[in-house]
Structure formats: C-alpha cells, structure tokens
C-alpha cells in the first residue's frame, strides 16, 4: 500500500505569488467574458442577433447558476454597441379614444415633446378664456345680437303692416301672439263680430287664413335668422380660438415638421381644439 500513498505536498497546488505579476487583485481588470457555458452563450448571441419581430428568448436552469446575470450582461453589451433606440409616445386618437396612437421620435426628443405639449395646452387654458372676456370679442358678440334683433323687428314690423292692411292686429297670448280683427283701427268687440253679415264673416275668415300663412312664413324666417346668428357666433368663437392658437401651434409644427406622423397629429390637435372649444 505504501506505493499508493500521496504525499501531503501533492494534495494542493503550490503557487508562487511572485510569478502572478501583481501584488493583489485590485490591480486586475474585471473579466468581461463569460467563463464556461459556451453553448448557452452561443445560443444567446444567436437569439439576440435576430432582428425580426416576434422572436423571444427563454432561459431556464437551476437557481443560482447566473442565468439572469449572463442575459443582462449580454443584452447590455449588445445595447451599448447598437444605435440609440427611438423614443415612443402614446397620444390621443381623436377618431377612437380607446385606441391611442404611438409616435416615434429620435432618441431624447420624446420627453421634449411631452413638455412642449403640456406647455402648449396650459397656455391655451390660460389665454383662451381671457380672449372671450376681451372687450373686442364682447363688442363683436353684442353687435351680432343687435343686428339679429334688428332684422327680427323689421320682419315683425312688415308683418304688422301687412296684417293691418288686411284688417287684423296682434294681441299677446300665453302662446305668443294671436290675430285680432280690427275696425277703424281698433280691436272689434264681440258685439261688433255678432253684427257682421255671413258674407263679411266669410271674408274675414278667408283673410285670416291667408294671414296665418304669412305668419307661418314669418316664423320660418325668424328661425332662419336665429340659425344664421348661431352660425355667425360659432364662426366668431372659432376665429377667437384660432387667433390665440395659431402662433403657438405654428411653433410646434415647425419644430417637428421633419416627423410626418407628429406633424399630422399636431394638425388633428389644432382642428379638435378649434372645433370643440
């Protein structure tokens, strides 16, 4: 058995520190390559090199074997050598709010766009209400109302004159106004109505029917004036919003004019603000 004995000096490697070339490990550069796991490294390199969409990596193995560390190191190394990825911002979809749109920006510009849009909206929230409180806007709105009321009064005056030539006047009722037969410029009494001949009553009825048709036409024209005034006020409001919006929007548009999708989104923002404010 003596020949199979192993000397103690052979049970551990003996290393002469003088041959290592350094005093302690603080003088050494950390290792960057993976020690061992050649097949795992090769598989990861192959997977990370796939540029097409729809491919994923799945890593499995016993706990504590360095799987996560290996993957993070390789992904970090790959990212450092690759071009900086684009920034992506989700924005409102004005056609379908449940489906936000994504906009791509050169690296670093996404945050700038977010800040500029926030500043843009905040300035409009502050300045648009002030524009609607301005004397210029209130005067224009008052003039529009006065013009419309003047046209209504003119129509009513014409209707009143027409009614008088046909022997009728107007009296106020809970429903508005009603026709009253006239005699010598005054409303006829019940007694005067009773003394009329059948022919006079028939003539009065015919004149009333004709005049009622004129009154219906009067109401149609009044409604048309109100609709026209409503549209003119709407146009005035849109112009006020546009005046406040235009310069700020143009500044934004020029900033991102080289990004077609962003420019298109900014146009939709402008249209939505003008249309719905």
Buried (B, 14 or more C-beta within 10 A) or exposed (E): EEEEEEEEEEEEEEEEEEEEEEEEEEEEEEEEEBEEBEEBBEEBEEBBEEEEEEEEEEEEEEEEEBBEEBBEBBEEEEEEEEEEEEBEBEBBBBEEEEEEBEBBBEEEBBEEBBEBBEEBEEEBEEEBEEBBEEEEBEEBBEEBEEBBEEBBEEBBEEBEEBBEEBBBBBEEEEEEEEBBBBEEEEEBEEEEEEEBEEEEEEEBEEBBEEBEEEBEEBEEBBEEBEEBBEEBBEEBBBEBBBEBBEEBBEEBBEBBEEBEBBBEBBEBBBEEBBEEB
